[in-house]
């Protein structure tokens, strides 16, 4: 999926999406390939970009948000109450 597709799916401006993708790639949370002159990412990039945008909107600094993603890459939510419910479901 290229940056434009990720931008459209995450409903963020292209420039913001690109910035978030580069930060996630620098943090080794995502990898990209150059295909026909376009940078292409795996489909899970949308989830990471949305999550980073949500945390940023809530006031969390980008480096802290990236660290949170690194610690819990597959979390459904960063809300502690929802995360607790998710853990209970997983334990069942």
Secondary structure, 3 states (H helix, E strand, C coil): CEHHHHHHHHCCCHHHHHHHHHHHHHCCCCCEEEECCEEEECCCHHHHHHHHHHHHHCCCCHHHHHHHHHHCCCCCCCCHHHHHHHHHHHHC
